[in-house]
Amino acid sequence: MKVRKYLSFLSEEKAIDFATKKEITISQNLFQKFSAEEMNKIARDVSEDIVIKYVNHEYDEVYLIYNKFISALRYDLTCEK
């Protein structure tokens, strides 16, 4: 079985439950609250690193898991390949 490692920004238990059910290994959890500027920099740095690793064939697949805003009372957990 191939070992899969993921860097994730998890802010809700729902995301952790999803990862656990899918047997996804979370290599780092970041539960802190960030300003918009800090989050943009982190997202840029992480996405650049992921793209480089994908292009260099270190990653076979990349998935983005996030909470999709539906309304003030509802968010849907979404997974995109």
N, CA, C and O atoms as a Tinker XYZ file with bonds, in Angstrom:
   324  protein
     1  N      0.843000   -1.178000    0.000000    73     2
     2  CA     0.000000    0.000000    0.000000    64     1     3
     3  C      0.891000    1.246000    0.000000    63     2     4     5
     4  O      1.843000    1.347000    0.774000    81     3
     5  N      0.568000    2.168000   -0.865000    73     3     6
     6  CA     1.330000    3.402000   -0.978000    64     5     7
     7  C      0.969000    4.334000    0.173000    63     6     8     9
     8  O     -0.209000    4.519000    0.479000    81     7
     9  N      1.972000    4.919000    0.808000    73     7    10
    10  CA     1.734000    5.852000    1.900000    64     9    11
    11  C      1.353000    7.201000    1.315000    63    10    12    13
    12  O      2.017000    7.710000    0.411000    81    11
    13  N      0.288000    7.768000    1.836000    73    11    14
    14  CA    -0.174000    9.076000    1.379000    64    13    15
    15  C     -0.022000   10.061000    2.522000    63    14    16    17
    16  O     -0.436000    9.790000    3.649000    81    15
    17  N      0.568000   11.192000    2.227000    73    15    18
    18  CA     0.712000   12.237000    3.237000    64    17    19
    19  C      0.036000   13.490000    2.732000    63    18    20    21
    20  O      0.079000   13.800000    1.542000    81    19
    21  N     -0.581000   14.199000    3.637000    73    19    22
    22  CA    -1.321000   15.387000    3.272000    64    21    23
    23  C     -1.024000   16.505000    4.249000    63    22    24    25
    24  O     -0.899000   16.278000    5.453000    81    23
    25  N     -0.912000   17.702000    3.729000    73    23    26
    26  CA    -0.863000   18.895000    4.558000    64    25    27
    27  C     -2.258000   19.479000    4.505000    63    26    28    29
    28  O     -2.820000   19.650000    3.424000    81    27
    29  N     -2.813000   19.780000    5.638000    73    27    30
    30  CA    -4.185000   20.270000    5.618000    64    29    31
    31  C     -4.378000   21.430000    6.577000    63    30    32    33
    32  O     -3.674000   21.558000    7.579000    81    31
    33  N     -5.326000   22.254000    6.255000    73    31    34
    34  CA    -5.753000   23.333000    7.120000    64    33    35
    35  C     -7.146000   22.960000    7.586000    63    34    36    37
    36  O     -8.139000   23.279000    6.932000    81    35
    37  N     -7.213000   22.292000    8.705000    73    35    38
    38  CA    -8.492000   21.798000    9.191000    64    37    39
    39  C     -9.038000   22.730000   10.262000    63    38    40    41
    40  O     -8.343000   23.071000   11.219000    81    39
    41  N    -10.261000   23.127000   10.091000    73    39    42
    42  CA   -10.853000   24.038000   11.055000    64    41    43
    43  C    -12.090000   23.453000   11.721000    63    42    44    45
    44  O    -12.645000   24.059000   12.637000    81    43
    45  N    -12.522000   22.292000   11.274000    73    43    46
    46  CA   -13.721000   21.699000   11.850000    64    45    47
    47  C    -13.546000   20.195000   12.005000    63    46    48    49
    48  O    -12.796000   19.554000   11.269000    81    47
    49  N    -14.258000   19.656000   12.981000    73    47    50
    50  CA   -14.206000   18.222000   13.219000    64    49    51
    51  C    -14.725000   17.439000   12.012000    63    50    52    53
    52  O    -14.315000   16.301000   11.781000    81    51
    53  N    -15.621000   18.046000   11.252000    73    51    54
    54  CA   -16.191000   17.398000   10.072000    64    53    55
    55  C    -15.083000   16.993000    9.088000    63    54    56    57
    56  O    -15.116000   15.904000    8.515000    81    55
    57  N    -14.119000   17.872000    8.907000    73    55    58
    58  CA   -13.015000   17.585000    7.991000    64    57    59
    59  C    -12.148000   16.453000    8.525000    63    58    60    61
    60  O    -11.700000   15.598000    7.762000    81    59
    61  N    -11.913000   16.445000    9.823000    73    59    62
    62  CA   -11.115000   15.373000   10.433000    64    61    63
    63  C    -11.846000   14.042000   10.299000    63    62    64    65
    64  O    -11.232000   13.027000    9.971000    81    63
    65  N    -13.152000   14.042000   10.551000    73    63    66
    66  CA   -13.946000   12.818000   10.398000    64    65    67
    67  C    -13.885000   12.306000    8.963000    63    66    68    69
    68  O    -13.739000   11.106000    8.731000    81    67
    69  N    -13.996000   13.219000    8.005000    73    67    70
    70  CA   -13.920000   12.851000    6.593000    64    69    71
    71  C    -12.585000   12.169000    6.294000    63    70    72    73
    72  O    -12.553000   11.107000    5.672000    81    71
    73  N    -11.498000   12.774000    6.732000    73    71    74
    74  CA   -10.165000   12.220000    6.487000    64    73    75
    75  C    -10.013000   10.855000    7.139000    63    74    76    77
    76  O     -9.438000    9.942000    6.547000    81    75
    77  N    -10.521000   10.714000    8.342000    73    75    78
    78  CA   -10.431000    9.441000    9.063000    64    77    79
    79  C    -11.198000    8.346000    8.328000    63    78    80    81
    80  O    -10.694000    7.234000    8.168000    81    79
    81  N    -12.405000    8.652000    7.885000    73    79    82
    82  CA   -13.219000    7.659000    7.174000    64    81    83
    83  C    -12.587000    7.247000    5.847000    63    82    84    85
    84  O    -12.736000    6.103000    5.418000    81    83
    85  N    -11.883000    8.174000    5.195000    73    83    86
    86  CA   -11.236000    7.886000    3.913000    64    85    87
    87  C     -9.820000    7.337000    4.094000    63    86    88    89
    88  O     -9.097000    7.121000    3.121000    81    87
    89  N     -9.430000    7.113000    5.371000    73    87    90
    90  CA    -8.094000    6.610000    5.706000    64    89    91
    91  C     -6.996000    7.509000    5.150000    63    90    92    93
    92  O     -5.993000    7.028000    4.622000    81    91
    93  N     -7.197000    8.807000    5.274000    73    91    94
    94  CA    -6.220000    9.793000    4.825000    64    93    95
    95  C     -5.361000   10.182000    6.017000    63    94    96    97
    96  O     -5.877000   10.523000    7.081000    81    95
    97  N     -4.054000   10.129000    5.833000    73    95    98
    98  CA    -3.121000   10.511000    6.879000    64    97    99
    99  C     -2.938000   12.023000    6.858000    63    98   100   101
   100  O     -2.565000   12.595000    5.833000    81    99
   101  N     -3.194000   12.653000    7.966000    73    99   102
   102  CA    -2.991000   14.097000    8.081000    64   101   103
   103  C     -1.587000   14.312000    8.632000    63   102   104   105
   104  O     -1.284000   13.907000    9.755000    81   103
   105  N     -0.732000   14.950000    7.838000    73   103   106
   106  CA     0.645000   15.131000    8.275000    64   105   107
   107  C      0.838000   16.379000    9.113000    63   106   108   109
   108  O      1.820000   16.492000    9.847000    81   107
   109  N     -0.089000   17.315000    9.010000    73   107   110
   110  CA     0.017000   18.532000    9.809000    64   109   111
   111  C     -1.362000   19.165000    9.928000    63   110   112   113
   112  O     -2.068000   19.319000    8.931000    81   111
   113  N     -1.736000   19.524000   11.124000    73   111   114
   114  CA    -3.005000   20.210000   11.352000    64   113   115
   115  C     -2.729000   21.638000   11.771000    63   114   116   117
   116  O     -1.881000   21.891000   12.627000    81   115
   117  N     -3.433000   22.554000   11.178000    73   115   118
   118  CA    -3.291000   23.953000   11.539000    64   117   119
   119  C     -4.655000   24.469000   11.971000    63   118   120   121
   120  O     -5.517000   24.739000   11.134000    81   119
   121  N     -4.849000   24.605000   13.270000    73   119   122
   122  CA    -6.142000   25.016000   13.800000    64   121   123
   123  C     -6.184000   26.488000   14.174000    63   122   124   125
   124  O     -7.201000   26.970000   14.671000    81   123
   125  N     -5.114000   27.196000   13.946000    73   123   126
   126  CA    -5.053000   28.600000   14.329000    64   125   127
   127  C     -5.935000   29.447000   13.428000    63   126   128   129
   128  O     -6.287000   29.051000   12.316000    81   127
   129  N     -6.277000   30.606000   13.928000    73   127   130
   130  CA    -6.998000   31.566000   13.097000    64   129   131
   131  C     -5.966000   32.518000   12.507000    63   130   132   133
   132  O     -5.089000   33.010000   13.216000    81   131
   133  N     -6.072000   32.771000   11.231000    73   131   134
   134  CA    -5.135000   33.621000   10.529000    64   133   135
   135  C     -5.863000   34.820000    9.947000    63   134   136   137
   136  O     -7.057000   34.758000    9.654000    81   135
   137  N     -5.124000   35.916000    9.782000    73   135   138
   138  CA    -5.686000   37.059000    9.078000    64   137   139
   139  C     -5.767000   36.689000    7.596000    63   138   140   141
   140  O     -5.149000   35.716000    7.164000    81   139
   141  N     -6.521000   37.458000    6.825000    73   139   142
   142  CA    -6.658000   37.187000    5.388000    64   141   143
   143  C     -5.300000   37.238000    4.701000    63   142   144   145
   144  O     -5.019000   36.416000    3.829000    81   143
   145  N     -4.457000   38.189000    5.080000    73   143   146
   146  CA    -3.132000   38.320000    4.471000    64   145   147
   147  C     -2.259000   37.113000    4.792000    63   146   148   149
   148  O     -1.564000   36.589000    3.921000    81   147
   149  N     -2.300000   36.672000    6.060000    73   147   150
   150  CA    -1.512000   35.502000    6.455000    64   149   151
   151  C     -1.993000   34.250000    5.717000    63   150   152   153
   152  O     -1.183000   33.452000    5.246000    81   151
   153  N     -3.312000   34.083000    5.620000    73   151   154
   154  CA    -3.867000   32.910000    4.950000    64   153   155
   155  C     -3.530000   32.910000    3.471000    63   154   156   157
   156  O     -3.230000   31.858000    2.906000    81   155
   157  N     -3.573000   34.078000    2.831000    73   155   158
   158  CA    -3.206000   34.150000    1.415000    64   157   159
   159  C     -1.761000   33.748000    1.194000    63   158   160   161
   160  O     -1.461000   33.032000    0.239000    81   159
   161  N     -0.860000   34.191000    2.057000    73   159   162
   162  CA     0.555000   33.825000    1.924000    64   161   163
   163  C      0.747000   32.327000    2.142000    63   162   164   165
   164  O      1.461000   31.668000    1.387000    81   163
   165  N      0.111000   31.803000    3.172000    73   163   166
   166  CA     0.216000   30.366000    3.449000    64   165   167
   167  C     -0.326000   29.564000    2.276000    63   166   168   169
   168  O      0.302000   28.600000    1.838000    81   167
   169  N     -1.489000   29.956000    1.764000    73   167   170
   170  CA    -2.097000   29.241000    0.630000    64   169   171
   171  C     -1.189000   29.291000   -0.591000    63   170   172   173
   172  O     -1.033000   28.287000   -1.285000    81   171
   173  N     -0.592000   30.441000   -0.860000    73   171   174
   174  CA     0.315000   30.579000   -2.001000    64   173   175
   175  C      1.538000   29.679000   -1.830000    63   174   176   177
   176  O      1.929000   28.975000   -2.762000    81   175
   177  N      2.142000   29.701000   -0.635000    73   175   178
   178  CA     3.329000   28.888000   -0.379000    64   177   179
   179  C      3.015000   27.395000   -0.492000    63   178   180   181
   180  O      3.774000   26.640000   -1.100000    81   179
   181  N      1.902000   26.979000    0.093000    73   179   182
   182  CA     1.519000   25.562000    0.060000    64   181   183
   183  C      1.193000   25.133000   -1.365000    63   182   184   185
   184  O      1.626000   24.067000   -1.804000    81   183
   185  N      0.432000   25.954000   -2.092000    73   183   186
   186  CA     0.054000   25.577000   -3.462000    64   185   187
   187  C      1.271000   25.509000   -4.375000    63   186   188   189
   188  O      1.345000   24.628000   -5.232000    81   187
   189  N      2.226000   26.420000   -4.209000    73   187   190
   190  CA     3.451000   26.358000   -5.015000    64   189   191
   191  C      4.223000   25.084000   -4.731000    63   190   192   193
   192  O      4.731000   24.443000   -5.651000    81   191
   193  N      4.316000   24.712000   -3.453000    73   191   194
   194  CA     5.014000   23.481000   -3.071000    64   193   195
   195  C      4.310000   22.251000   -3.649000    63   194   196   197
   196  O      4.968000   21.333000   -4.138000    81   195
   197  N      2.982000   22.230000   -3.594000    73   195   198
   198  CA     2.220000   21.100000   -4.125000    64   197   199
   199  C      2.408000   20.979000   -5.630000    63   198   200   201
   200  O      2.613000   19.878000   -6.142000    81   199
   201  N      2.340000   22.095000   -6.341000    73   199   202
   202  CA     2.507000   22.079000   -7.805000    64   201   203
   203  C      3.897000   21.561000   -8.174000    63   202   204   205
   204  O      4.025000   20.746000   -9.088000    81   203
   205  N      4.919000   22.012000   -7.488000    73   203   206
   206  CA     6.288000   21.554000   -7.763000    64   205   207
   207  C      6.390000   20.048000   -7.544000    63   206   208   209
   208  O      6.954000   19.338000   -8.378000    81   207
   209  N      5.854000   19.558000   -6.438000    73   207   210
   210  CA     5.920000   18.124000   -6.145000    64   209   211
   211  C      5.103000   17.307000   -7.141000    63   210   212   213
   212  O      5.499000   16.197000   -7.495000    81   211
   213  N      3.970000   17.839000   -7.598000    73   211   214
   214  CA     3.158000   17.141000   -8.595000    64   213   215
   215  C      3.896000   17.071000   -9.933000    63   214   216   217
   216  O      3.933000   16.019000  -10.571000    81   215
   217  N      4.481000   18.187000  -10.354000    73   215   218
   218  CA     5.220000   18.235000  -11.625000    64   217   219
   219  C      6.437000   17.307000  -11.578000    63   218   220   221
   220  O      6.795000   16.702000  -12.589000    81   219
   221  N      7.068000   17.194000  -10.413000    73   219   222
   222  CA     8.234000   16.325000  -10.249000    64   221   223
   223  C      7.851000   14.879000   -9.942000    63   222   224   225
   224  O      8.719000   14.067000   -9.621000    81   223
   225  N      6.570000   14.550000  -10.036000    73   223   226
   226  CA     6.035000   13.197000   -9.833000    64   225   227
   227  C      6.234000   12.677000   -8.410000    63   226   228   229
   228  O      6.287000   11.467000   -8.190000    81   227
   229  N      6.343000   13.588000   -7.448000    73   227   230
   230  CA     6.389000   13.173000   -6.049000    64   229   231
   231  C      4.970000   12.895000   -5.552000    63   230   232   233
   232  O      4.772000   12.078000   -4.653000    81   231
   233  N      3.993000   13.569000   -6.133000    73   231   234
   234  CA     2.581000   13.329000   -5.839000    64   233   235
   235  C      1.918000   12.815000   -7.108000    63   234   236   237
   236  O      2.151000   13.339000   -8.197000    81   235
   237  N      1.084000   11.780000   -6.959000    73   235   238
   238  CA     0.330000   11.249000   -8.093000    64   237   239
   239  C     -0.986000   11.999000   -8.279000    63   238   240   241
   240  O     -1.447000   12.204000   -9.402000    81   239
   241  N     -1.574000   12.399000   -7.172000    73   239   242
   242  CA    -2.871000   13.055000   -7.196000    64   241   243
   243  C     -2.889000   14.150000   -6.135000    63   242   244   245
   244  O     -2.173000   14.084000   -5.136000    81   243
   245  N     -3.721000   15.152000   -6.377000    73   243   246
   246  CA    -3.895000   16.229000   -5.407000    64   245   247
   247  C     -5.393000   16.429000   -5.200000    63   246   248   249
   248  O     -6.155000   16.534000   -6.161000    81   247
   249  N     -5.800000   16.481000   -3.946000    73   247   250
   250  CA    -7.195000   16.708000   -3.599000    64   249   251
   251  C     -7.300000   17.958000   -2.739000    63   250   252   253
   252  O     -6.448000   18.220000   -1.890000    81   251
   253  N     -8.343000   18.710000   -2.971000    73   251   254
   254  CA    -8.632000   19.886000   -2.165000    64   253   255
   255  C     -9.924000   19.613000   -1.411000    63   254   256   257
   256  O    -10.967000   19.364000   -2.016000    81   255
   257  N     -9.850000   19.661000   -0.095000    73   255   258
   258  CA   -11.021000   19.427000    0.752000    64   257   259
   259  C    -11.305000   20.729000    1.486000    63   258   260   261
   260  O    -10.436000   21.282000    2.161000    81   259
   261  N    -12.527000   21.204000    1.341000    73   259   262
   262  CA   -12.868000   22.486000    1.957000    64   261   263
   263  C    -14.350000   22.549000    2.277000    63   262   264   265
   264  O    -15.141000   21.744000    1.786000    81   263
   265  N    -14.713000   23.510000    3.101000    73   263   266
   266  CA   -16.116000   23.760000    3.431000    64   265   267
   267  C    -16.679000   24.748000    2.435000    63   266   268   269
   268  O    -16.218000   25.886000    2.350000    81   267
   269  N    -17.675000   24.317000    1.680000    73   267   270
   270  CA   -18.322000   25.179000    0.689000    64   269   271
   271  C    -19.476000   25.923000    1.361000    63   270   272   273
   272  O    -20.360000   25.309000    1.958000    81   271
   273  N    -19.454000   27.243000    1.256000    73   271   274
   274  CA   -20.489000   28.071000    1.874000    64   273   275
   275  C    -21.809000   27.900000    1.137000    63   274   276   277
   276  O    -21.879000   28.090000   -0.077000    81   275
   277  N    -22.837000   27.546000    1.863000    73   275   278
   278  CA   -24.187000   27.436000    1.315000    64   277   279
   279  C    -25.039000   28.573000    1.873000    63   278   280   281
   280  O    -25.695000   29.294000    1.120000    81   279
   281  N    -25.027000   28.726000    3.178000    73   279   282
   282  CA   -25.744000   29.809000    3.846000    64   281   283
   283  C    -25.047000   30.058000    5.180000    63   282   284   285
   284  O    -24.091000   29.365000    5.528000    81   283
   285  N    -25.524000   31.038000    5.911000    73   283   286
   286  CA   -24.925000   31.346000    7.213000    64   285   287
   287  C    -25.022000   30.164000    8.172000    63   286   288   289
   288  O    -24.229000   30.056000    9.107000    81   287
   289  N    -25.977000   29.293000    7.947000    73   287   290
   290  CA   -26.176000   28.137000    8.823000    64   289   291
   291  C    -25.676000   26.827000    8.230000    63   290   292   293
   292  O    -25.699000   25.798000    8.905000    81   291
   293  N    -25.230000   26.849000    6.994000    73   291   294
   294  CA   -24.882000   25.589000    6.357000    64   293   295
   295  C    -23.635000   25.712000    5.472000    63   294   296   297
   296  O    -23.507000   26.610000    4.641000    81   295
   297  N    -22.735000   24.769000    5.697000    73   295   298
   298  CA   -21.547000   24.607000    4.862000    64   297   299
   299  C    -21.494000   23.141000    4.463000    63   298   300   301
   300  O    -21.773000   22.264000    5.280000    81   299
   301  N    -21.139000   22.872000    3.220000    73   299   302
   302  CA   -21.003000   21.485000    2.771000    64   301   303
   303  C    -19.529000   21.162000    2.585000    63   302   304   305
   304  O    -18.785000   21.918000    1.960000    81   303
   305  N    -19.120000   20.024000    3.139000    73   303   306
   306  CA   -17.751000   19.568000    2.945000    64   305   307
   307  C    -17.600000   19.107000    1.501000    63   306   308   309
   308  O    -18.379000   18.280000    1.027000    81   307
   309  N    -16.609000   19.637000    0.806000    73   307   310
   310  CA   -16.419000   19.371000   -0.611000    64   309   311
   311  C    -15.013000   18.849000   -0.851000    63   310   312   313
   312  O    -14.048000   19.338000   -0.263000    81   311
   313  N    -14.908000   17.861000   -1.713000    73   311   314
   314  CA   -13.611000   17.289000   -2.075000    64   313   315
   315  C    -13.487000   17.351000   -3.596000    63   314   316   317
   316  O    -14.342000   16.846000   -4.323000    81   315
   317  N    -12.415000   17.974000   -4.060000    73   315   318
   318  CA   -12.150000   18.076000   -5.489000    64   317   319
   319  C    -10.791000   17.504000   -5.802000    63   318   320   321
   320  O     -9.833000   17.706000   -5.055000    81   319
   321  N    -10.706000   16.788000   -6.909000    73   319   322
   322  CA    -9.435000   16.219000   -7.350000    64   321   323
   323  C     -8.748000   17.195000   -8.264000    63   322   324
   324  O     -7.654000   16.917000   -8.755000    81   323
